[in-house]
Amino acid sequence: MNNNFGNPTDQITDYQLDHFQELVAKLYQCCQERMQYQSDRFNLPDAELRCLLLFGEERYLTSKGIAHKMNVVKSRVTRIIEGMLQKGLIQRIKDPEDSRVNLLSLTSAGSKKLDDINHFLRDVHSEVLTQITPEQRRHMMASLEMLKSAMQSVKDMMV
């Protein structure tokens, strides 16, 4: 990648680059550990848990839609869906507009599990935020928004 991003007169020091890489790696590791804890706590493989969270945004999903949102191939989604069907978390419903299409929706057990997971996530995130002063939170949120935008723009340039 080249250094034509931002203002070319604003030099990035080796220390800044190394520290940024280290912080991102540590944040990623922390998130991975939390995701593993979630999987264990809710007795769901990570992929099924992430798939279940997609239903918080939509009432019905298709295999194709899940594959797109999770950025995985359809054959992988088939395995994820089968696991969730066996656990009674989702059900298949024929699309009333196109009988060739199977819609997936949460069962009551799936809705309960999703509520439990969302409650857990809110508690975890709330606990993190309580360790930061309100003023620091405002700065952190602004910085995270800026980081998200910068990372998204670099990602878009790579595709």
Contacts in CASP RR format, 6 or more apart in sequence:
PFRMAT RR
TARGET T0000
AUTHOR 0000-0000-0000
METHOD contacts of the structure
MODEL  1
MNNNFGNPTDQITDYQLDHFQELVAKLYQCCQERMQYQSDRFNLPDAELR
CLLLFGEERYLTSKGIAHKMNVVKSRVTRIIEGMLQKGLIQRIKDPEDSR
VNLLSLTSAGSKKLDDINHFLRDVHSEVLTQITPEQRRHMMASLEMLKSA
MQSVKDMMV
1 154 0 8 1.000
3 12 0 8 1.000
5 154 0 8 1.000
34 124 0 8 1.000
35 46 0 8 1.000
35 49 0 8 1.000
36 46 0 8 1.000
38 46 0 8 1.000
38 49 0 8 1.000
38 117 0 8 1.000
38 120 0 8 1.000
38 121 0 8 1.000
39 45 0 8 1.000
39 46 0 8 1.000
39 49 0 8 1.000
41 120 0 8 1.000
42 49 0 8 1.000
42 113 0 8 1.000
42 116 0 8 1.000
42 117 0 8 1.000
42 120 0 8 1.000
44 52 0 8 1.000
44 87 0 8 1.000
44 113 0 8 1.000
45 80 0 8 1.000
47 70 0 8 1.000
47 72 0 8 1.000
47 76 0 8 1.000
47 80 0 8 1.000
48 80 0 8 1.000
48 83 0 8 1.000
48 84 0 8 1.000
48 87 0 8 1.000
48 89 0 8 1.000
49 117 0 8 1.000
50 70 0 8 1.000
51 66 0 8 1.000
51 70 0 8 1.000
51 77 0 8 1.000
51 80 0 8 1.000
51 81 0 8 1.000
51 84 0 8 1.000
52 84 0 8 1.000
52 89 0 8 1.000
52 106 0 8 1.000
52 110 0 8 1.000
52 113 0 8 1.000
52 114 0 8 1.000
52 117 0 8 1.000
53 114 0 8 1.000
53 117 0 8 1.000
53 118 0 8 1.000
54 61 0 8 1.000
54 66 0 8 1.000
54 69 0 8 1.000
54 70 0 8 1.000
55 61 0 8 1.000
55 90 0 8 1.000
55 105 0 8 1.000
55 106 0 8 1.000
55 110 0 8 1.000
55 114 0 8 1.000
56 114 0 8 1.000
56 118 0 8 1.000
59 105 0 8 1.000
60 93 0 8 1.000
60 103 0 8 1.000
60 104 0 8 1.000
60 105 0 8 1.000
61 69 0 8 1.000
61 103 0 8 1.000
61 104 0 8 1.000
61 105 0 8 1.000
62 101 0 8 1.000
62 102 0 8 1.000
62 103 0 8 1.000
62 104 0 8 1.000
63 74 0 8 1.000
63 77 0 8 1.000
63 78 0 8 1.000
63 81 0 8 1.000
63 102 0 8 1.000
63 104 0 8 1.000
64 74 0 8 1.000
66 77 0 8 1.000
66 80 0 8 1.000
66 81 0 8 1.000
66 104 0 8 1.000
67 73 0 8 1.000
67 74 0 8 1.000
67 76 0 8 1.000
67 77 0 8 1.000
70 77 0 8 1.000
70 80 0 8 1.000
72 80 0 8 1.000
81 90 0 8 1.000
81 104 0 8 1.000
84 90 0 8 1.000
85 91 0 8 1.000
85 92 0 8 1.000
87 109 0 8 1.000
88 107 0 8 1.000
88 109 0 8 1.000
88 110 0 8 1.000
89 106 0 8 1.000
89 107 0 8 1.000
89 109 0 8 1.000
89 110 0 8 1.000
89 113 0 8 1.000
90 104 0 8 1.000
90 105 0 8 1.000
90 106 0 8 1.000
90 107 0 8 1.000
90 110 0 8 1.000
91 104 0 8 1.000
91 105 0 8 1.000
91 106 0 8 1.000
91 107 0 8 1.000
92 102 0 8 1.000
92 103 0 8 1.000
92 104 0 8 1.000
93 102 0 8 1.000
93 103 0 8 1.000
93 104 0 8 1.000
93 105 0 8 1.000
94 101 0 8 1.000
94 102 0 8 1.000
94 103 0 8 1.000
95 101 0 8 1.000
95 102 0 8 1.000
95 103 0 8 1.000
106 114 0 8 1.000
129 137 0 8 1.000
132 140 0 8 1.000
END
